[in-house]
Amino acid sequence: MSDLSTTYLGLALRSPLIASSSPATSTVDGLRRLDEAGVGAVVLPSLFEEQLERDAKALGRYLDLGQSHPEAAGYFPDLEDYATGPDRYLALVEEARAAVSMPVLASLNGNTSEGLARHASLLEAAGAHAIELNLYNVAADPDHDAATIESLALEQVAAARAATSLPLAVKISPFFTALAHLANHLVDAGADSLVLFNRFYQPDIDPETLEVTPHLVLSTPDELRLPLRWVAILAGRLDAGLCLTTGVHGAADAARALLAGADVVAMASALLTHGPGHVATVEGGLRTWMTEHEYESVDQLRGSVRQGAVEDPDAFERSNYLRVLLSHR
């Protein structure tokens, strides 16, 4: 039987399939089901710096109200029930470590270097095996050029790196001007792995209410090609690991990601659609594919079709552009 065991961020994994941050990883019960299904590791939902700040400010307003009107104090619950700050999230990290056998990665999403550093330290103390730093900044300010945006990203990674000794994965978007160049600098700033890519959720407009509304759309296998290209381009060029996420739904998708050079393959939409048991289905299909193609291990197949290993490296850049355009009749 083909060996699916691998390593990521210095952690031993029984499978290259990991559960990405999503509602499927938000409860201890859900994590147990993923563990039983055979997933290699799990990334918890993100701890958002903005949410912590908003909760703290809201609590402050309520406490001020209670001081102004002492008779209202009886309506407030006990302090521990407020669940402001990262306490609830840190408790999830601790409970997850005790409940499952697979590595537990905490996800951190913030917009200030100070906040990221503070919370990275707390996540390490709570027992996370590693941290996935989620860089989710929309470059919407016309006064901020590409260099400014990249500099902010590098500062945030460096701040988190300085605050923790845990392995640090950095999840980025595909919208940087010179992605390969930035990738090298992110590694220099302290990233032990890059996660390609952050899937920005696009707002929608309700034509009846004229309101801007959030609209969640799960990924499809067609979305795999963007991260697949960049994993193949970066594989073998970085002194860091690579995690491919978005568009992985079946065994063939996982195989393509590993062939491109991914160390691990993260799944979210497929698990939300089919449930935790889908992991075993994908792993079974991946083992069958590996046997048919005479691969004995994940390490043996990884990167076989990365840009630096194929006869036509330009296939990942421009050479197939005209052929693709003319292929549709």
Secondary structure, DSSP 8 states (H G I E B T S, - for coil): --B--EEETTEEES-SEEE-SSGGGSSHHHHHHHHHHT-SEEEEEEEEHHHHHHHHHHHHHHHHHHHHSGGGGGGS--GGGS--TTHHHHHHHHHHHHH-SS-EEEEEE-S-HHHHHHHHHHHHHHT-SEEEEE-------TT--HHHHHHHHHHHHHHHHHH--S-EEEEE-S--TTHHHHHHHHHHHT-SEEEE-------EE-TTT--EE-------GGGGHHHHHHHHHHTTTSSSEEEEESS--SHHHHHHHHHHT-SEEEESHHHHHH-TTHHHHHHHHHHHHHHHTT--BHHHHTTTTSGGGSS-GGGGTTTTHHHHHHH--
